[in-house]
Amino acid sequence: MKYSFSILFVLLFFSNSNAQLMYRTRYTSAIMVETFATSPILSVNYEHLPIRWRTSFLSLRAGVGYVPGGGTNSINVSNSAGVSLPVTTTYNFLFNNLRKRIFNRVYKRCKSAPSKIASEMFGEVGAGYTFAAYPGNDTRHFGFLIVGIRQQVVFDIPPHPRVVYVRANVTPSYAQSKYELRGGISLGISIK
């Protein structure tokens, strides 16, 4: 009985420190540049993570994009550029086994500090909608499904740790009564 309180304290402390390590790569907002996905050509987006779980998170993104070539007629395609407003929601879940890596580091190298640079890989699924407007009152609406992967690298260097990530995804879309298979890449950096 004398040691049970000490053992309980150590277990609770270890569990709490493990949770802190698992959350160290998370951020609440980021700025990202996206090409050929939901933009549908190029966009700058603000990403917010309203819900963060132990090994997954929910992401909301909205932004402003550039779309070349406006309306189409029977003779040619006008070169008037348009603006797009992409909005997406995705659920991201951890692929690599971060818990196993943390336990290995704690059990085998107790004297070492956590790495200042770490990486995580997430799977990503979700949906998106983009409104595109062109000169001459030509508008288009795009609906997307999103399936992809996200590689995050955390630079845990004070005073503000930063997360840099790269996303690659496939985005089947529906626009103007037809289906298309699209794909794109994104590069982002956390701002807080």
Residue frames as a rotation matrix with the C-alpha (Angstrom) as fourth column:
MET 1
0.572 0.820 0.000 0.00
0.820 -0.572 0.000 0.00
0.000 0.000 -1.000 0.00
LYS 2
0.324 -0.536 -0.779 2.92
0.299 -0.723 0.622 2.27
-0.898 -0.435 -0.074 0.75
TYR 3
-0.713 -0.701 -0.022 4.17
0.155 -0.187 0.970 2.14
-0.684 0.688 0.242 -2.85
SER 4
-0.160 0.718 0.678 0.79
0.953 0.292 -0.085 2.13
-0.259 0.632 -0.730 -4.59
PHE 5
0.737 0.414 -0.535 0.44
0.321 -0.910 -0.262 5.93
-0.595 0.021 -0.803 -4.37
SER 6
-0.081 -0.866 -0.493 3.92
-0.373 -0.432 0.821 6.40
-0.924 0.250 -0.288 -5.83
ILE 7
-0.735 -0.154 0.661 3.25
0.449 0.619 0.644 3.94
-0.509 0.770 -0.386 -8.66
LEU 8
0.282 0.922 0.264 -0.09
0.903 -0.163 -0.397 5.61
-0.323 0.351 -0.879 -9.44
PHE 9
0.588 -0.134 -0.798 1.60
-0.056 -0.991 0.125 9.03
-0.807 -0.029 -0.590 -9.51
VAL 10
-0.514 -0.853 -0.090 4.32
-0.228 0.034 0.973 7.81
-0.827 0.521 -0.212 -11.89
LEU 11
-0.523 0.380 0.763 1.76
0.776 0.583 0.241 6.19
-0.353 0.718 -0.600 -14.21
LEU 12
0.600 0.789 -0.133 -0.41
0.686 -0.592 -0.423 9.32
-0.412 0.163 -0.896 -14.31
PHE 13
0.311 -0.571 -0.760 2.62
-0.282 -0.819 0.500 11.54
-0.908 0.059 -0.416 -14.90
PHE 14
-0.718 -0.613 0.328 3.89
0.079 0.396 0.915 9.30
-0.691 0.683 -0.236 -17.71
SER 15
-0.147 0.758 0.635 0.46
0.949 0.289 -0.125 9.16
-0.279 0.585 -0.762 -19.34
ASN 16
0.736 0.426 -0.527 0.11
0.342 -0.905 -0.253 12.96
-0.584 0.006 -0.811 -19.14
SER 17
-0.048 -0.830 -0.556 3.59
-0.400 -0.494 0.772 13.59
-0.915 0.260 -0.308 -20.56
ASN 18
-0.680 -0.129 0.722 2.87
0.496 0.644 0.583 11.12
-0.540 0.754 -0.374 -23.38
ALA 19
0.362 0.886 0.290 -0.30
0.881 -0.224 -0.418 13.02
-0.305 0.407 -0.861 -24.31
GLN 20
0.600 -0.200 -0.775 1.65
-0.122 -0.980 0.158 16.27
-0.791 0.000 -0.612 -24.36
LEU 21
-0.532 -0.847 0.005 4.22
-0.173 0.114 0.978 14.76
-0.829 0.520 -0.207 -26.72
MET 22
-0.430 0.426 0.796 1.49
0.827 0.539 0.159 13.48
-0.361 0.727 -0.584 -29.02
TYR 23
0.657 0.753 -0.034 -0.05
0.692 -0.620 -0.369 16.95
-0.299 0.219 -0.929 -29.20
ARG 24
0.045 -0.688 -0.724 3.17
0.308 -0.680 0.665 18.84
-0.950 -0.253 0.181 -29.80
THR 25
-0.846 -0.373 0.381 2.80
0.456 -0.139 0.879 18.96
-0.275 0.917 0.288 -33.58
ARG 26
0.046 0.957 0.287 -0.71
0.999 -0.049 0.004 20.37
0.018 0.286 -0.958 -33.49
TYR 27
-0.973 -0.215 -0.083 -1.55
0.212 -0.976 0.041 23.93
-0.090 0.022 0.996 -34.36
THR 28
-0.207 0.961 -0.186 -4.80
0.468 -0.069 -0.881 25.87
-0.859 -0.269 -0.435 -34.51
SER 29
0.833 0.502 -0.233 -4.41
0.033 -0.465 -0.885 27.88
-0.553 0.729 -0.404 -37.72
ALA 30
-0.263 -0.904 0.337 -2.25
0.481 0.180 0.858 27.99
-0.836 0.388 0.388 -40.82
ILE 31
0.369 0.239 -0.898 -1.82
-0.660 -0.613 -0.434 29.70
-0.654 0.753 -0.068 -44.19
MET 32
-0.145 -0.402 0.904 -1.51
0.323 0.845 0.427 27.49
-0.935 0.354 0.007 -47.26
VAL 33
-0.229 0.022 -0.973 -1.01
-0.880 -0.432 0.197 27.76
-0.416 0.902 0.118 -51.02
GLU 34
-0.031 0.342 0.939 -2.87
0.094 0.937 -0.338 25.18
-0.995 0.078 -0.061 -53.09
THR 35
-0.491 -0.123 -0.862 -2.61
-0.808 -0.307 0.503 24.28
-0.327 0.944 0.051 -56.78
PHE 36
-0.563 0.260 -0.784 -4.88
-0.608 0.512 0.606 22.18
0.560 0.818 -0.130 -59.00
ALA 37
-0.894 0.355 -0.273 -7.20
0.446 0.762 -0.469 20.87
0.041 -0.541 -0.840 -56.33
THR 38
0.026 0.978 -0.206 -10.26
0.964 -0.079 -0.254 22.68
-0.265 -0.192 -0.945 -55.00
SER 39
-0.492 -0.348 -0.798 -8.93
0.326 -0.924 0.201 26.07
-0.807 -0.161 0.568 -56.11
PRO 40
0.902 -0.010 0.431 -9.30
0.114 0.969 -0.218 24.79
-0.415 0.246 0.876 -59.08
ILE 41
0.662 -0.723 0.196 -6.03
0.248 -0.035 -0.968 26.37
0.707 0.690 0.156 -60.38
LEU 42
-0.514 -0.846 -0.144 -4.28
0.519 -0.173 -0.837 28.36
0.683 -0.505 0.528 -57.62
SER 43
0.581 0.716 0.387 -5.45
0.089 -0.528 0.845 29.69
0.809 -0.457 -0.370 -54.24
VAL 44
-0.741 -0.639 0.208 -4.27
-0.120 -0.179 -0.977 31.03
0.661 -0.748 0.056 -50.91
ASN 45
0.277 0.896 -0.346 -6.25
0.123 0.324 0.938 29.58
0.953 -0.303 -0.021 -48.00
TYR 46
-0.377 -0.235 0.896 -6.65
-0.862 -0.264 -0.432 30.03
0.338 -0.935 -0.103 -44.28
GLU 47
-0.107 0.286 -0.952 -6.89
0.091 0.957 0.277 26.74
0.990 -0.057 -0.128 -42.40
HIS 48
-0.226 0.114 0.967 -8.42
-0.924 -0.340 -0.176 26.41
0.309 -0.934 0.182 -38.94
LEU 49
-0.571 0.006 -0.821 -8.51
0.118 0.990 -0.074 23.29
0.812 -0.139 -0.566 -36.74
PRO 50
-0.019 0.641 0.768 -11.57
-0.760 -0.508 0.405 23.66
0.649 -0.576 0.496 -34.49
ILE 51
0.842 0.314 0.438 -11.42
-0.522 0.679 0.516 20.09
-0.135 -0.663 0.736 -33.14
ARG 52
-0.056 -0.916 -0.398 -8.19
-0.744 0.304 -0.595 18.26
0.666 0.262 -0.698 -32.29
TRP 53
0.939 0.328 0.105 -8.17
-0.324 0.738 0.592 14.73
0.116 -0.590 0.799 -30.92
ARG 54
0.515 -0.775 0.365 -5.25
-0.246 0.275 0.930 12.61
-0.821 -0.569 -0.049 -29.77
THR 55
-0.465 -0.719 0.516 -4.39
0.292 0.426 0.856 11.18
-0.836 0.549 0.012 -33.21
SER 56
-0.332 0.387 0.860 -6.68
0.927 -0.032 0.373 13.09
0.171 0.922 -0.348 -35.58
PHE 57
-0.614 0.177 -0.770 -8.18
0.210 -0.903 -0.375 16.50
-0.761 -0.391 0.517 -36.24
LEU 58
0.352 0.778 0.520 -10.90
0.873 -0.073 -0.483 18.30
-0.338 0.624 -0.705 -38.19
SER 59
-0.695 -0.669 -0.263 -9.77
0.473 -0.701 0.534 20.98
-0.542 0.247 0.803 -40.63
LEU 60
0.585 0.808 0.064 -11.78
0.637 -0.409 -0.654 23.87
-0.502 0.423 -0.754 -42.10
ARG 61
-0.591 -0.806 -0.021 -10.30
0.579 -0.442 0.685 25.86
-0.561 0.393 0.729 -45.00
ALA 62
0.702 0.700 0.129 -11.45
0.597 -0.480 -0.642 28.90
-0.388 0.528 -0.756 -46.93
GLY 63
-0.318 -0.901 -0.296 -9.59
0.477 -0.422 0.771 31.08
-0.819 0.104 0.564 -49.38
VAL 64
0.641 0.366 -0.674 -9.34
-0.351 -0.642 -0.682 33.12
-0.682 0.674 -0.284 -52.52
GLY 65
-0.061 -0.662 0.747 -8.01
0.474 0.640 0.605 31.80
-0.879 0.391 0.275 -55.81
TYR 66
-0.268 -0.157 -0.950 -7.13
-0.712 -0.632 0.306 32.64
-0.648 0.759 0.057 -59.38
VAL 67
0.109 0.343 0.933 -8.83
0.451 0.819 -0.354 30.98
-0.886 0.460 -0.066 -62.36
PRO 68
-0.724 -0.403 -0.560 -7.61
-0.278 -0.572 0.771 31.81
-0.631 0.714 0.302 -65.89
GLY 69
-0.957 0.276 -0.088 -9.82
-0.012 0.266 0.964 31.78
0.290 0.923 -0.252 -68.98
GLY 70
-0.635 0.762 0.126 -13.39
-0.561 -0.342 -0.754 32.92
-0.531 -0.549 0.645 -68.46
GLY 71
0.313 0.919 0.240 -16.44
-0.400 0.357 -0.844 31.99
-0.861 0.168 0.479 -70.49
THR 72
-0.731 -0.483 0.482 -16.41
0.170 0.555 0.814 29.76
-0.660 0.678 -0.324 -73.55
ASN 73
0.280 0.818 -0.502 -18.16
-0.606 -0.255 -0.754 30.40
-0.745 0.516 0.424 -76.85
SER 74
0.833 0.158 0.530 -18.22
0.202 0.805 -0.558 28.49
-0.515 0.572 0.639 -80.14
ILE 75
0.849 -0.519 0.101 -15.25
-0.066 -0.294 -0.953 30.37
0.524 0.803 -0.284 -81.63
ASN 76
-0.187 -0.981 -0.049 -12.66
0.042 0.042 -0.998 30.82
0.982 -0.188 0.033 -78.85
VAL 77
0.355 0.179 -0.918 -12.00
0.896 0.215 0.389 30.90
0.267 -0.960 -0.084 -75.14
SER 78
0.722 -0.101 0.684 -11.74
-0.114 -0.993 -0.027 34.34
0.682 -0.059 -0.729 -73.59
ASN 79
-0.160 -0.898 -0.411 -8.63
0.531 0.273 -0.803 35.04
0.832 -0.347 0.433 -71.57
SER 80
0.100 0.267 0.959 -10.42
-0.583 -0.765 0.274 36.99
0.807 -0.586 0.079 -68.86
ALA 81
-0.769 -0.455 -0.449 -9.22
0.103 0.605 -0.789 35.77
0.630 -0.653 -0.419 -65.48
GLY 82
0.365 0.925 0.105 -11.68
-0.126 -0.063 0.990 34.91
0.922 -0.375 0.094 -62.74
VAL 83
-0.523 -0.434 0.733 -11.66
-0.776 -0.112 -0.620 34.58
0.351 -0.894 -0.279 -58.98
SER 84
0.000 0.495 -0.869 -12.49
0.100 0.865 0.492 31.44
0.995 -0.087 -0.050 -57.01
LEU 85
-0.121 0.061 0.991 -13.66
-0.940 -0.328 -0.095 31.05
0.319 -0.943 0.097 -53.43
PRO 86
-0.169 0.009 -0.985 -12.84
-0.065 0.998 0.020 27.50
0.983 0.067 -0.169 -52.23
VAL 87
0.017 0.222 0.975 -14.25
-0.996 -0.086 0.037 26.13
0.092 -0.971 0.219 -48.96
THR 88
-0.031 -0.077 -0.997 -13.37
-0.244 0.968 -0.067 22.65
0.969 0.241 -0.049 -47.65
THR 89
0.403 0.106 0.909 -13.83
-0.910 0.152 0.386 20.44
-0.098 -0.983 0.158 -44.60
THR 90
0.156 -0.404 -0.901 -11.56
-0.370 0.822 -0.433 17.45
0.916 0.401 -0.021 -44.02
TYR 91
0.893 0.012 0.450 -10.96
-0.418 0.394 0.819 14.85
-0.168 -0.919 0.357 -41.34
ASN 92
0.205 -0.921 -0.332 -7.26
-0.648 0.127 -0.751 13.97
0.734 0.369 -0.570 -40.89
PHE 93
0.944 0.124 0.305 -6.15
-0.310 0.648 0.696 10.76
-0.111 -0.752 0.650 -39.16
LEU 94
0.176 -0.976 0.130 -2.64
-0.887 -0.100 0.451 9.69
-0.427 -0.195 -0.883 -38.18
PHE 95
0.742 -0.021 -0.670 -0.99
-0.437 0.743 -0.507 7.05
0.508 0.669 0.542 -40.41
ASN 96
-0.186 -0.905 -0.382 2.35
-0.116 0.406 -0.906 6.53
0.976 -0.124 -0.180 -38.71
ASN 97
0.557 0.404 -0.725 2.45
0.559 0.463 0.688 5.02
0.614 -0.789 0.032 -35.26
LEU 98
0.094 -0.508 0.856 3.56
-0.350 -0.822 -0.450 7.99
0.932 -0.257 -0.255 -33.18
ARG 99
0.755 0.245 0.608 2.72
-0.649 0.151 0.746 6.26
0.091 -0.958 0.273 -29.89
LYS 100
0.889 -0.457 -0.020 5.14
0.457 0.889 0.028 3.40
0.005 -0.034 0.999 -30.70
ARG 101
0.183 -0.861 0.475 7.92
0.448 -0.357 -0.820 5.87
0.875 0.362 0.320 -31.55
ILE 102
0.259 -0.045 0.965 7.37
-0.671 -0.727 0.147 7.78
0.695 -0.685 -0.218 -28.29
PHE 103
0.931 0.110 0.348 7.41
-0.338 0.621 0.707 4.60
-0.138 -0.776 0.615 -26.21
ASN 104
0.670 -0.742 0.022 10.60
0.668 0.590 -0.454 3.42
0.323 0.319 0.891 -27.95
ARG 105
0.045 -0.668 0.743 12.28
0.031 -0.742 -0.670 6.74
0.998 0.053 -0.013 -27.26
VAL 106
0.441 0.182 0.879 11.18
-0.803 -0.359 0.476 6.74
0.402 -0.915 -0.013 -23.61
TYR 107
0.970 0.003 0.241 12.12
-0.130 0.850 0.511 3.12
-0.203 -0.527 0.825 -22.93
LYS 108
0.641 -0.743 0.189 15.39
0.751 0.557 -0.355 2.96
0.159 0.370 0.915 -24.83
ARG 109
-0.385 -0.799 0.461 16.79
0.669 -0.586 -0.457 6.45
0.636 0.132 0.760 -24.54
CYS 110
0.495 0.678 -0.543 15.38
0.858 -0.284 0.428 7.94
0.136 -0.678 -0.722 -21.36
LYS 111
-0.047 -0.610 -0.791 18.21
0.677 -0.602 0.424 10.44
-0.735 -0.516 0.441 -21.11
SER 112
-0.827 -0.289 0.483 17.58
0.561 -0.479 0.675 12.04
0.036 0.829 0.558 -24.50
ALA 113
-0.517 0.645 -0.562 15.31
-0.184 -0.726 -0.663 15.04
-0.836 -0.239 0.494 -24.95
PRO 114
0.442 0.727 0.525 12.47
0.478 0.304 -0.824 15.00
-0.759 0.615 -0.214 -27.50
SER 115
-0.379 -0.590 0.713 13.62
0.906 -0.080 0.415 15.75
-0.188 0.803 0.565 -31.02
LYS 116
-0.468 0.146 -0.871 13.44
0.005 -0.986 -0.168 19.39
-0.884 -0.083 0.461 -32.13
ILE 117
-0.415 0.351 -0.839 12.29
-0.909 -0.199 0.367 18.26
-0.038 0.915 0.401 -35.57
ALA 118
-0.644 0.297 0.705 9.64
0.031 0.931 -0.364 15.55
-0.765 -0.213 -0.608 -35.96
SER 119
-0.748 0.414 -0.520 7.28
-0.637 -0.226 0.737 14.41
0.187 0.882 0.432 -38.69
GLU 120
-0.417 0.718 0.557 3.83
-0.052 0.593 -0.803 12.88
-0.907 -0.364 -0.210 -38.92
MET 121
-0.960 0.206 -0.188 1.83
-0.182 0.049 0.982 11.52
0.211 0.977 -0.009 -41.83
PHE 122
-0.461 0.879 0.125 -1.95
-0.260 0.001 -0.966 11.83
-0.849 -0.477 0.228 -41.96
GLY 123
-0.688 0.465 0.557 -4.64
0.723 0.377 0.578 10.43
0.058 0.801 -0.596 -44.21
GLU 124
-0.783 0.408 -0.470 -7.23
-0.235 -0.893 -0.383 13.00
-0.576 -0.189 0.795 -45.26
VAL 125
-0.610 0.683 0.402 -10.85
0.768 0.385 0.511 12.65
0.194 0.620 -0.760 -46.38
GLY 126
-0.496 0.472 -0.729 -13.46
0.268 -0.715 -0.646 15.34
-0.826 -0.515 0.228 -46.86
ALA 127
0.174 0.627 0.760 -15.53
0.981 -0.048 -0.185 17.49
-0.080 0.778 -0.624 -49.17
GLY 128
-0.630 -0.423 -0.651 -15.32
0.380 -0.899 0.216 20.93
-0.677 -0.111 0.727 -50.70
TYR 129
0.509 0.759 0.406 -17.20
0.813 -0.269 -0.516 23.54
-0.283 0.593 -0.754 -52.68
THR 130
-0.627 -0.706 -0.330 -15.79
0.507 -0.691 0.515 26.29
-0.592 0.155 0.791 -54.91
PHE 131
0.675 0.736 -0.042 -17.58
0.512 -0.508 -0.693 29.26
-0.531 0.447 -0.720 -56.38
ALA 132
-0.522 -0.838 0.160 -15.81
0.684 -0.299 0.666 30.79
-0.510 0.457 0.729 -59.40
ALA 133
0.629 0.702 -0.335 -16.77
0.387 -0.656 -0.648 34.15
-0.674 0.278 -0.684 -60.90
TYR 134
-0.404 -0.700 0.589 -15.56
0.873 -0.104 0.476 35.56
-0.272 0.706 0.653 -64.22
PRO 135
-0.759 0.147 -0.634 -16.01
-0.220 -0.975 0.038 38.96
-0.612 0.169 0.772 -65.90
GLY 136
-0.699 0.562 -0.442 -19.28
-0.565 -0.057 0.823 39.25
0.437 0.825 0.358 -67.76
ASN 137
-0.014 0.746 0.666 -21.36
-0.986 0.102 -0.135 37.60
-0.169 -0.658 0.734 -65.00
ASP 138
0.288 0.011 -0.958 -20.17
-0.393 0.913 -0.107 34.09
0.874 0.407 0.267 -65.88
THR 139
-0.019 -0.258 0.966 -20.15
-0.994 0.113 0.011 31.92
-0.112 -0.959 -0.259 -62.75
ARG 140
0.023 -0.006 -1.000 -19.38
-0.318 0.948 -0.013 28.27
0.948 0.319 0.020 -62.08
HIS 141
0.424 0.162 0.891 -19.93
-0.903 0.153 0.401 25.99
-0.071 -0.975 0.211 -59.11
PHE 142
-0.166 -0.573 -0.802 -17.65
-0.454 0.767 -0.454 23.06
0.876 0.288 -0.388 -58.30
GLY 143
0.722 0.318 0.614 -18.30
-0.691 0.356 0.629 20.26
-0.019 -0.879 0.477 -55.78
PHE 144
-0.076 -0.883 -0.462 -15.39
-0.674 0.387 -0.629 18.06
0.735 0.264 -0.624 -54.65
LEU 145
0.994 0.019 -0.104 -14.60
0.062 0.688 0.723 14.91
0.085 -0.725 0.683 -52.72
ILE 146
0.345 -0.921 0.179 -11.13
-0.831 -0.389 -0.397 14.96
0.436 -0.012 -0.900 -51.17
VAL 147
0.976 -0.216 0.039 -8.90
0.174 0.871 0.460 11.95
-0.134 -0.442 0.887 -50.55
GLY 148
0.556 -0.818 0.149 -5.23
-0.241 -0.330 -0.913 12.48
0.795 0.472 -0.380 -49.83
ILE 149
0.411 -0.535 -0.738 -2.21
0.884 0.432 0.180 12.36
0.222 -0.726 0.651 -47.59
ARG 150
0.811 -0.180 0.557 -0.56
-0.247 -0.968 0.047 15.08
0.530 -0.176 -0.830 -45.52
GLN 151
0.194 -0.835 -0.515 3.06
0.842 0.411 -0.349 15.08
0.503 -0.366 0.783 -44.35
GLN 152
0.905 0.132 0.405 3.70
-0.082 -0.879 0.470 17.43
0.418 -0.459 -0.784 -41.43
VAL 153
-0.056 -0.941 -0.334 7.08
0.743 0.185 -0.643 18.46
0.667 -0.284 0.689 -40.06
VAL 154
0.939 0.339 -0.054 7.27
0.273 -0.642 0.716 20.29
0.208 -0.687 -0.696 -36.75
PHE 155
-0.166 -0.951 0.259 10.15
0.369 -0.304 -0.878 22.59
0.915 -0.050 0.401 -35.89
ASP 156
0.743 0.487 -0.460 9.91
0.553 -0.057 0.832 22.70
0.378 -0.872 -0.311 -32.11
ILE 157
-0.412 -0.911 -0.013 12.27
0.836 -0.371 -0.405 25.63
0.364 -0.178 0.914 -31.68
PRO 158
0.254 0.544 -0.800 11.31
0.831 -0.546 -0.108 28.42
-0.496 -0.637 -0.590 -29.25
PRO 159
-0.856 0.482 0.188 9.80
-0.357 -0.287 -0.889 30.95
-0.375 -0.828 0.418 -29.04
HIS 160
0.176 0.976 -0.128 7.14
-0.795 0.064 -0.603 29.69
-0.580 0.208 0.787 -31.50
PRO 161
-0.544 -0.300 0.784 7.16
0.123 0.895 0.429 26.10
-0.830 0.329 -0.450 -32.80
ARG 162
-0.150 0.452 -0.879 6.16
-0.909 -0.414 -0.058 25.95
-0.390 0.790 0.473 -36.46
VAL 163
-0.030 0.212 0.977 4.50
0.230 0.953 -0.199 23.20
-0.973 0.219 -0.078 -38.47
VAL 164
-0.382 -0.096 -0.919 5.22
-0.852 -0.348 0.391 22.98
-0.357 0.933 0.051 -42.20
TYR 165
-0.111 0.395 0.912 3.13
0.042 0.919 -0.392 20.57
-0.993 -0.005 -0.119 -44.22
VAL 166
-0.766 -0.058 -0.640 2.71
-0.637 -0.056 0.769 19.26
-0.081 0.997 0.006 -47.73
ARG 167
-0.007 0.834 0.552 -0.58
-0.265 0.531 -0.805 17.78
-0.964 -0.152 0.217 -48.94
ALA 168
-0.888 -0.078 -0.453 -1.20
-0.459 0.201 0.865 15.67
0.024 0.976 -0.214 -52.02
ASN 169
-0.388 0.827 0.407 -4.77
-0.149 0.380 -0.913 14.75
-0.909 -0.415 -0.025 -52.86
VAL 170
-0.894 0.333 0.300 -7.16
0.400 0.289 0.870 13.41
0.203 0.897 -0.391 -55.44
THR 171
-0.633 0.681 -0.369 -10.30
-0.140 -0.570 -0.810 15.51
-0.762 -0.460 0.456 -55.84
PRO 172
-0.640 0.539 0.547 -13.07
0.763 0.366 0.532 14.04
0.087 0.758 -0.646 -57.98
SER 173
-0.800 0.316 -0.510 -15.29
-0.092 -0.905 -0.416 16.98
-0.593 -0.286 0.753 -58.90
TYR 174
-0.150 0.820 0.552 -18.71
0.969 0.233 -0.084 17.75
-0.197 0.523 -0.829 -60.31
ALA 175
-0.417 0.020 -0.909 -19.18
0.010 -1.000 -0.027 20.96
-0.909 -0.020 0.417 -62.29
GLN 176
-0.322 0.368 -0.873 -21.44
-0.870 -0.478 0.119 22.02
-0.373 0.798 0.474 -65.16
SER 177
0.644 0.758 0.105 -23.23
-0.695 0.636 -0.335 18.64
-0.321 0.143 0.936 -65.27
LYS 178
0.638 -0.445 -0.629 -20.06
-0.172 0.714 -0.679 16.58
0.751 0.541 0.379 -65.67
TYR 179
0.927 -0.364 0.087 -17.64
0.040 0.328 0.944 14.66
-0.373 -0.872 0.319 -63.47
GLU 180
0.551 -0.830 -0.090 -13.88
-0.372 -0.148 -0.916 15.15
0.747 0.538 -0.391 -63.58
LEU 181
0.753 -0.444 -0.486 -10.97
0.658 0.542 0.524 13.52
0.031 -0.714 0.699 -61.78
ARG 182
0.620 -0.547 0.562 -8.63
-0.306 -0.829 -0.469 16.20
0.722 0.119 -0.681 -60.44
GLY 183
0.539 -0.496 -0.680 -5.68
0.827 0.465 0.316 16.21
0.159 -0.733 0.661 -58.11
GLY 184
0.640 -0.306 0.705 -3.49
-0.108 -0.944 -0.312 18.77
0.761 0.123 -0.637 -56.45
ILE 185
-0.102 -0.721 -0.685 -0.80
0.872 0.267 -0.411 19.67
0.479 -0.640 0.601 -53.99
SER 186
0.822 0.329 0.465 -0.64
0.045 -0.851 0.523 22.19
0.568 -0.409 -0.714 -51.17
LEU 187
-0.327 -0.895 -0.303 2.09
0.656 0.016 -0.755 23.72
0.680 -0.446 0.582 -49.08
GLY 188
0.647 0.640 0.414 1.27
0.107 -0.614 0.782 25.30
0.755 -0.462 -0.466 -45.72
ILE 189
-0.607 -0.777 -0.169 2.81
0.345 -0.066 -0.936 26.76
0.716 -0.626 0.308 -42.58
SER 190
0.199 0.696 -0.690 1.25
0.946 0.047 0.320 27.23
0.256 -0.716 -0.649 -39.17
ILE 191
-0.185 -0.217 0.959 0.70
0.075 -0.976 -0.206 30.75
0.980 0.034 0.197 -37.88
LYS 192
-0.360 -0.044 0.932 -0.41
-0.888 -0.289 -0.356 29.79
0.285 -0.956 0.065 -34.35
